[in-house]
């Protein structure tokens, strides 16, 4: 009797041990990543990343889950690159413009006309990620493209000359605006409305889309055409967090990243025409440079961009220019 009980107890213990091991093994295959957004939750530039998070969490049970801690109120926009590098968060929906103090090479994504598919094929993204990995980051997927930047202002601009204007800038167009004579200042997006209201700035550089989310149309009279450069938003990982993912987890995330990037073209095709009409209805006047001035404007933009990449990155700059600059 005691022997039978002993054998039964042993079998039970073995079963419990195996069950516990299976449970531990299963849980070990799921990783929870902490994510933050450089843009306020629910705004235009935040929404696709938030859709991505939901899709990962819906389809990634047992593989990958994402704990979304929110936007700039959780971690200020310009602090998120350091938070990634230091392991405070694992991934961020940010912009190369916001992480340029760490990886100035990332701005090349704003200056190229190539798609992400083309950059993956020709080695441009691989080369760019060498620079990101050097700084403890990893560029994962692009969440916005095919949308130009513009200068918005309270003062009319009718030539390729910004002398006398105080403009809010991001690093992407600092050199360009300064070459045209502007006085520039870096202000987080959340503070631009107040800066316009108080006359701290006369205008700002910003993509065609997104100003209504911030209420800036209330303080904006003009949009300068043509647009310049193209929008870049992207999901950037902590390099350590990316490296720790298993092959299966990486494959799952790459599949989700491909879906995320597939939204870019359809968004631009749908939203750009609608935005132009919306701005016109809000009283924002489009000021179009004549062909000669537009040519000067765009050449200055291109030269400033790529000269800046080469100057700030002796290691990678010229290679990036060769791979990514418009021919």
Helices and strands as residue ranges (DSSP letters): H 2-28, E 31-37, H 44-59, E 64-68, G 77-79, H 80-85, E 91-94, G 104-107, H 108-111, H 116-122, H 124-134, E 137-144, E 149-153, E 166-169, G 171-173, H 174-179, E 183-186, G 189-191, H 192-197, E 203-207, H 211-214, G 216-219, E 222-228, E 233-238, H 239-244, H 247-281, E 285-288, H 291-312, H 317-324
